[in-house]
Amino acid sequence: MATAARFLRRTLRASEPASRLLSISYRSIVARAAYTTGGIIDVGQPTPKSHPELLADEEITPGITSEEYISRRKRLVDVLPEKSLAIIASADQQMMTDVVPYSFRQNGDYLYITGCTQPGGVAVLSKETGLCMFMPDKHKEDVLWEGQTAGVEAAVDFFKADKAFPLSEMKKILPEMIEQSKVVYHNAKASTSSYRNFDAFRRASLNNKVKDLTRYTDELRWIKSKSEIKLMRESASIVSQSLLQTMLLSRTHREESQLAAKIEFECKMRGAQRMAFHPVVGGGANGSVIHYSRNDKKIKTGDLLLMDVGCEYHGYLSDLTRTWPPCGRFSAAQEELYSLILETNKECIKLCKPGASIEEIHRHSVKMLISGFQELGVIGKGKSIQYNYLNPTAIGHSLGMDIHDSTSLSKDRLLEPGVIITIEPGIYIPPVPILNENAPDRYRGIGIRIEDDVLITESGHEVLTASVPKEISHLTTLMNMDMGGGSSTAEAHEPRAACS
């Protein structure tokens, strides 16, 4: 805004009347100064010129070049039927109150095709038109409140669209494109209604010409490119380092809220833009709530702590869970259950290779856990149905730009090199029975999950989160390390009396 400051100083030096100065509109200042900073055009998100520390030349988003985005568009057009039109809407800005927005996160398909991280746009893709982007109209007064955003020029020059128009022109242009198409595909789960009210779209829908685009984009997103894998490795590395620091803090800080704050702080300090989801920080019985989110209790001495966390690194996510005793050692009952979950985690990871499937690995996990639970007396012999009451989750899911990525693809889909999945066996025994199960009292209120991110490779797999301890001996050593308080080595390795 240095240009704006100089503009104002020149105005003051001219000794114009105060009324004249006050009449200078904000619109004029914005038009002259706000669009550039030191000669660098602001398109509403980082570019190689504005953020050379993040983006290399020719990259639209960090790590992903314009060439790769153009290739994605071509691949999508190539798999769609002839005379098809794909409409891909951005996510809408969600509001916390009437004037306070939530932090914005882009729709995965829109980001995958365009590289635009900003709300309000609509992308249209076909063989006939190439990529056409309708960009939000921006009133200059809005810039004072929200800053610059990408417009028509940025769509063509930066995002490499073939054509671009203001969003206000879409009602004149898109209906004709719909009428000329045999089938219209759109990302049906996107929240925008900007084009759904058009008569042409409604007619196409009534004539069964409107289909969900998801099965095509899920197919494209199933196998990650080398650049995507690099970004996901970094995302996994960030959350792994951050969780390790949080595990160390849990030895002295037992509030779930403090540990939730710690993991977010550590992730963002390492370069993550946001958490992949609200962290699960479940102490004791809270760990038996699969998607526990309150994070408002104090962890009791002797309880386990389950933390399920992930972060987003330039559009790509990680998903990691560890369970450990902050006090320094497992009770006998905790160790029995944990050992079974750990063994299942490691055996299922061994099955991760090309030609296997998530469903196949899931069935193997169910057999292992049912057998183990029966040996421990958690479920009765011949009562395997009780297993579903104590672990209703699948062994894992595809991971990518969304936590549950490519969800329209079958769980029987064979894994291929470049696919990234999670492996996350668990057991969730509530403090009192909720469903029809009869777990022994000694196991009540225990929740355990061990989750890793696994990349399928040509020769097998690579565990992206392998650096985070999960062996019992490693966890107890970590929790009993000398914290620098001057205690002797012998004292540092003594399990804490507070566990008893």
Solvent accessible surface area in square Angstrom, and as a share of the most:
residue,aa,sasa,rsa
1,M,121,0.54
2,A,67,0.52
3,T,54,0.31
4,A,6,0.05
5,A,41,0.32
6,R,111,0.41
7,F,22,0.09
8,L,69,0.35
9,R,121,0.44
10,R,127,0.46
11,T,16,0.09
12,L,112,0.56
13,R,166,0.60
14,A,65,0.50
15,S,95,0.61
16,E,62,0.28
17,P,90,0.57
18,A,73,0.56
19,S,84,0.54
20,R,135,0.49
21,L,53,0.26
22,L,148,0.74
23,S,74,0.48
24,I,39,0.20
25,S,56,0.36
26,Y,147,0.56
27,R,128,0.47
28,S,29,0.19
29,I,24,0.12
30,V,4,0.02
31,A,55,0.43
32,R,152,0.56
33,A,2,0.02
34,A,17,0.14
35,Y,74,0.28
36,T,47,0.27
37,T,88,0.51
38,G,82,0.79
39,G,66,0.64
40,I,61,0.31
41,I,90,0.46
42,D,54,0.28
43,V,11,0.07
44,G,30,0.29
45,Q,18,0.08
46,P,47,0.29
47,T,11,0.06
48,P,23,0.15
49,K,158,0.67
50,S,43,0.28
51,H,62,0.28
52,P,96,0.60
53,E,133,0.60
54,L,72,0.36
55,L,4,0.02
56,A,60,0.46
57,D,116,0.60
58,E,117,0.53
59,E,23,0.10
60,I,2,0.01
61,T,11,0.06
62,P,17,0.11
63,G,28,0.27
64,I,2,0.01
65,T,51,0.30
66,S,12,0.08
67,E,137,0.61
68,E,38,0.17
69,Y,4,0.02
70,I,86,0.44
71,S,49,0.32
72,R,3,0.01
73,R,13,0.05
74,K,132,0.56
75,R,101,0.37
76,L,0,0.00
77,V,19,0.11
78,D,79,0.41
79,V,71,0.41
80,L,12,0.06
81,P,59,0.37
82,E,114,0.51
83,K,85,0.36
84,S,8,0.05
85,L,3,0.02
86,A,0,0.00
87,I,0,0.00
88,I,0,0.00
89,A,0,0.00
90,S,1,0.01
91,A,20,0.15
92,D,49,0.25
93,Q,64,0.29
94,Q,101,0.45
95,M,90,0.40
96,M,108,0.48
97,T,71,0.42
98,D,127,0.66
99,V,115,0.66
100,V,65,0.37
101,P,68,0.43
102,Y,111,0.42
103,S,97,0.63
104,F,35,0.14
105,R,82,0.30
106,Q,11,0.05
107,N,34,0.17
108,G,7,0.06
109,D,12,0.06
110,Y,1,0.00
111,L,17,0.09
112,Y,3,0.01
113,I,0,0.00
114,T,0,0.00
115,G,0,0.00
116,C,3,0.02
117,T,54,0.31
118,Q,17,0.08
119,P,43,0.27
120,G,26,0.25
121,G,3,0.03
122,V,2,0.01
123,A,0,0.00
124,V,0,0.00
125,L,3,0.02
126,S,6,0.04
127,K,105,0.45
128,E,113,0.51
129,T,31,0.18
130,G,21,0.20
131,L,2,0.01
132,C,2,0.01
133,M,0,0.00
134,F,0,0.00
135,M,4,0.02
136,P,36,0.22
137,D,64,0.33
138,K,67,0.28
139,H,124,0.55
140,K,89,0.38
141,E,71,0.32
142,D,46,0.24
143,V,17,0.10
144,L,83,0.41
145,W,221,0.78
146,E,122,0.55
147,G,30,0.29
148,Q,34,0.15
149,T,38,0.22
150,A,4,0.03
151,G,30,0.28
152,V,53,0.30
153,E,124,0.56
154,A,6,0.04
155,A,0,0.00
156,V,62,0.36
157,D,96,0.50
158,F,30,0.12
159,F,0,0.00
160,K,83,0.35
161,A,6,0.05
162,D,94,0.48
163,K,97,0.41
164,A,14,0.11
165,F,63,0.26
166,P,49,0.31
167,L,44,0.22
168,S,54,0.35
169,E,56,0.25
170,M,4,0.02
171,K,121,0.51
172,K,135,0.57
173,I,44,0.22
174,L,0,0.00
175,P,32,0.20
176,E,104,0.47
177,M,24,0.11
178,I,1,0.00
179,E,90,0.40
180,Q,113,0.50
181,S,13,0.08
182,K,133,0.56
183,V,31,0.18
184,V,0,0.00
185,Y,8,0.03
186,H,13,0.06
187,N,4,0.02
188,A,38,0.29
189,K,169,0.71
190,A,8,0.06
191,S,71,0.46
192,T,12,0.07
193,S,63,0.40
194,S,43,0.28
195,Y,0,0.00
196,R,68,0.25
197,N,88,0.45
198,F,32,0.14
199,D,92,0.48
200,A,4,0.03
201,F,14,0.06
202,R,127,0.46
203,R,121,0.44
204,A,5,0.04
205,S,56,0.36
206,L,155,0.77
207,N,106,0.54
208,N,107,0.55
209,K,50,0.21
210,V,28,0.16
211,K,77,0.33
212,D,57,0.30
213,L,0,0.00
214,T,24,0.14
215,R,140,0.51
216,Y,28,0.11
217,T,0,0.00
218,D,7,0.04
219,E,74,0.33
220,L,11,0.05
221,R,12,0.04
222,W,8,0.03
223,I,70,0.35
224,K,10,0.04
225,S,40,0.26
226,K,184,0.78
227,S,28,0.18
228,E,7,0.03
229,I,24,0.12
230,K,150,0.64
231,L,11,0.06
232,M,3,0.01
233,R,105,0.38
234,E,69,0.31
235,S,0,0.00
236,A,1,0.01
237,S,39,0.25
238,I,1,0.01
239,V,0,0.00
240,S,3,0.02
241,Q,81,0.36
242,S,0,0.00
243,L,0,0.00
244,L,52,0.26
245,Q,66,0.29
246,T,0,0.00
247,M,0,0.00
248,L,43,0.21
249,L,46,0.23
250,S,0,0.00
251,R,24,0.09
252,T,78,0.45
253,H,74,0.33
254,R,40,0.15
255,E,60,0.27
256,E,0,0.00
257,S,60,0.39
258,Q,78,0.34
259,L,0,0.00
260,A,16,0.12
261,A,62,0.48
262,K,45,0.19
263,I,0,0.00
264,E,63,0.28
265,F,114,0.47
266,E,16,0.07
267,C,0,0.00
268,K,95,0.40
269,M,134,0.60
270,R,79,0.29
271,G,32,0.31
272,A,8,0.06
273,Q,74,0.33
274,R,64,0.23
275,M,22,0.10
276,A,21,0.17
277,F,55,0.23
278,H,109,0.49
279,P,8,0.05
280,V,10,0.06
281,V,0,0.00
282,G,0,0.00
283,G,8,0.08
284,G,9,0.08
285,A,39,0.30
286,N,24,0.13
287,G,1,0.01
288,S,14,0.09
289,V,80,0.46
290,I,45,0.23
291,H,154,0.69
292,Y,14,0.05
293,S,61,0.39
294,R,154,0.56
295,N,9,0.04
296,D,76,0.40
297,K,86,0.36
298,K,136,0.58
299,I,4,0.02
300,K,148,0.63
301,T,74,0.43
302,G,22,0.21
303,D,39,0.20
304,L,8,0.04
305,L,0,0.00
306,L,2,0.01
307,M,0,0.00
308,D,14,0.07
309,V,0,0.00
310,G,0,0.00
311,C,0,0.00
312,E,8,0.04
313,Y,43,0.16
314,H,30,0.14
315,G,5,0.05
316,Y,5,0.02
317,L,3,0.02
318,S,0,0.00
319,D,8,0.04
320,L,0,0.00
321,T,0,0.00
322,R,0,0.00
323,T,0,0.00
324,W,0,0.00
325,P,0,0.00
326,P,1,0.01
327,C,2,0.01
328,G,0,0.00
329,R,93,0.34
330,F,16,0.07
331,S,55,0.36
332,A,69,0.53
333,A,11,0.09
334,Q,14,0.06
335,E,74,0.33
336,E,59,0.27
337,L,0,0.00
338,Y,0,0.00
339,S,48,0.31
340,L,20,0.10
341,I,0,0.00
342,L,12,0.06
343,E,88,0.40
344,T,0,0.00
345,N,0,0.00
346,K,74,0.31
347,E,57,0.26
348,C,0,0.00
349,I,12,0.06
350,K,128,0.54
351,L,48,0.24
352,C,0,0.00
353,K,103,0.44
354,P,49,0.31
355,G,44,0.43
356,A,5,0.04
357,S,6,0.04
358,I,10,0.05
359,E,46,0.21
360,E,74,0.33
361,I,0,0.00
362,H,41,0.18
363,R,123,0.45
364,H,68,0.31
365,S,2,0.01
366,V,32,0.18
367,K,147,0.62
368,M,35,0.16
369,L,0,0.00
370,I,33,0.17
371,S,56,0.36
372,G,10,0.10
373,F,0,0.00
374,Q,36,0.16
375,E,137,0.61
376,L,53,0.27
377,G,38,0.36
378,V,1,0.00
379,I,3,0.02
380,G,31,0.30
381,K,149,0.63
382,G,79,0.76
383,K,104,0.44
384,S,51,0.33
385,I,107,0.54
386,Q,10,0.04
387,Y,8,0.03
388,N,75,0.38
389,Y,66,0.25
390,L,0,0.00
391,N,6,0.03
392,P,87,0.54
393,T,37,0.21
394,A,48,0.37
395,I,5,0.03
396,G,3,0.03
397,H,11,0.05
398,S,6,0.04
399,L,1,0.00
400,G,0,0.00
401,M,7,0.03
402,D,45,0.23
403,I,32,0.16
404,H,108,0.48
405,D,4,0.02
406,S,8,0.05
407,T,83,0.48
408,S,60,0.38
409,L,28,0.14
410,S,72,0.47
411,K,90,0.38
412,D,86,0.45
413,R,68,0.25
414,L,102,0.51
415,L,2,0.01
416,E,58,0.26
417,P,46,0.29
418,G,7,0.07
419,V,0,0.00
420,I,0,0.00
421,I,1,0.01
422,T,0,0.00
423,I,1,0.00
424,E,22,0.10
425,P,2,0.01
426,G,0,0.00
427,I,0,0.00
428,Y,7,0.03
429,I,0,0.00
430,P,15,0.10
431,P,72,0.46
432,V,100,0.58
433,P,75,0.47
434,I,133,0.67
435,L,102,0.51
436,N,108,0.55
437,E,5,0.02
438,N,104,0.54
439,A,7,0.05
440,P,44,0.28
441,D,127,0.66
442,R,124,0.45
443,Y,3,0.01
444,R,41,0.15
445,G,14,0.13
446,I,15,0.08
447,G,2,0.02
448,I,0,0.00
449,R,7,0.02
450,I,0,0.00
451,E,0,0.00
452,D,0,0.00
453,D,1,0.01
454,V,0,0.00
455,L,6,0.03
456,I,1,0.00
457,T,34,0.20
458,E,147,0.66
459,S,112,0.72
460,G,10,0.09
461,H,67,0.30
462,E,59,0.26
463,V,34,0.20
464,L,23,0.11
465,T,0,0.00
466,A,70,0.54
467,S,89,0.58
468,V,3,0.02
469,P,28,0.17
470,K,33,0.14
471,E,54,0.24
472,I,36,0.18
473,S,69,0.45
474,H,103,0.46
475,L,0,0.00
476,T,31,0.18
477,T,68,0.39
478,L,18,0.09
479,M,0,0.00
480,N,10,0.05
481,M,85,0.38
482,D,69,0.36
483,M,100,0.45
484,G,68,0.65
485,G,75,0.72
486,G,74,0.71
487,S,49,0.32
488,S,57,0.37
489,T,105,0.61
490,A,75,0.58
491,E,105,0.47
492,A,11,0.09
493,H,106,0.47
494,E,110,0.49
495,P,62,0.39
496,R,54,0.20
497,A,87,0.68
498,A,59,0.45
499,C,21,0.12
500,S,118,0.76
